Amino acid sequence: MSIWWSLHLRREAASVPLARRLLIGTMETAGVDPEISYDLSVALTEACANAVEHGGRTPHGGSSGAYRVTAYLDGEKCRIEVADSGPGFPRAQEIRPARPDAEHGRGLCLIQELADHVQIGAKPGPGGTVVSFDKILKWKTDPPLLIA
């Protein structure tokens, strides 16, 4: 069995815990190890926070009030994608660790530390960014649902 869901959320801070709770609930029900669930929920929180903060200024000066979160649990892997309609992430820019005293700038580094594979790219169309990350799943003994 595979599980997937997709949310279309407003770019508001209140949307971030909603996405996080849905992911944690899905993983708990499927029987994913709690440590893996926690890592992915923190990474999702960071990706959503970036979409809320940076994902609404379109290249043409407009503003988008929404972003999309999609999660796939398929076999032994979970993939999460967060897509916004902002100005995009510069291709040439690499993700560098933030200064220790920095107030911002740690999210993408944290996602890289918590996930097994991270991809950041331009969203097809007139602008935006897609942050996609994968993690190999571990299971609790006797999970409520068996994903095969």
Solvent accessible surface area in square Angstrom, and as a share of the most:
residue,aa,sasa,rsa
1,M,107,0.48
2,S,62,0.40
3,I,35,0.18
4,W,166,0.58
5,W,31,0.11
6,S,51,0.33
7,L,37,0.18
8,H,149,0.67
9,L,14,0.07
10,R,169,0.62
11,R,56,0.20
12,E,85,0.38
13,A,80,0.62
14,A,79,0.61
15,S,11,0.07
16,V,16,0.09
17,P,53,0.33
18,L,90,0.45
19,A,0,0.00
20,R,65,0.24
21,R,161,0.59
22,L,67,0.33
23,L,0,0.00
24,I,59,0.30
25,G,34,0.32
26,T,18,0.11
27,M,0,0.00
28,E,104,0.47
29,T,72,0.42
30,A,0,0.00
31,G,0,0.00
32,V,1,0.01
33,D,38,0.20
34,P,85,0.54
35,E,132,0.59
36,I,13,0.07
37,S,9,0.06
38,Y,131,0.50
39,D,36,0.19
40,L,0,0.00
41,S,0,0.00
42,V,23,0.13
43,A,0,0.00
44,L,1,0.01
45,T,31,0.18
46,E,47,0.21
47,A,2,0.01
48,C,0,0.00
49,A,42,0.32
50,N,40,0.21
51,A,3,0.02
52,V,26,0.15
53,E,90,0.41
54,H,85,0.38
55,G,1,0.01
56,G,0,0.00
57,R,130,0.47
58,T,36,0.21
59,P,73,0.46
60,H,156,0.70
61,G,73,0.70
62,G,38,0.37
63,S,94,0.61
64,S,24,0.16
65,G,53,0.51
66,A,20,0.16
67,Y,4,0.02
68,R,92,0.34
69,V,0,0.00
70,T,8,0.04
71,A,0,0.00
72,Y,81,0.31
73,L,0,0.00
74,D,83,0.43
75,G,19,0.19
76,E,102,0.46
77,K,83,0.35
78,C,0,0.00
79,R,74,0.27
80,I,0,0.00
81,E,36,0.16
82,V,4,0.02
83,A,2,0.02
84,D,16,0.08
85,S,28,0.18
86,G,1,0.01
87,P,77,0.48
88,G,28,0.27
89,F,53,0.22
90,P,76,0.48
91,R,204,0.74
92,A,105,0.82
93,Q,81,0.36
94,E,117,0.53
95,I,43,0.22
96,R,149,0.55
97,P,116,0.73
98,A,30,0.24
99,R,160,0.59
100,P,127,0.80
101,D,104,0.54
102,A,20,0.16
103,E,155,0.69
104,H,134,0.60
105,G,55,0.52
106,R,113,0.41
107,G,9,0.08
108,L,29,0.15
109,C,28,0.17
110,L,65,0.33
111,I,0,0.00
112,Q,87,0.39
113,E,143,0.64
114,L,33,0.17
115,A,10,0.08
116,D,89,0.46
117,H,96,0.43
118,V,33,0.19
119,Q,113,0.50
120,I,40,0.20
121,G,21,0.20
122,A,60,0.47
123,K,55,0.23
124,P,117,0.74
125,G,63,0.60
126,P,104,0.66
127,G,18,0.18
128,G,1,0.01
129,T,14,0.08
130,V,29,0.17
131,V,13,0.07
132,S,10,0.07
133,F,0,0.00
134,D,12,0.06
135,K,23,0.10
136,I,99,0.50
137,L,5,0.02
138,K,129,0.55
139,W,73,0.26
140,K,70,0.30
141,T,128,0.74
142,D,137,0.71
143,P,29,0.18
144,P,96,0.60
145,L,61,0.30
146,L,133,0.66
147,I,19,0.10
148,A,105,0.81
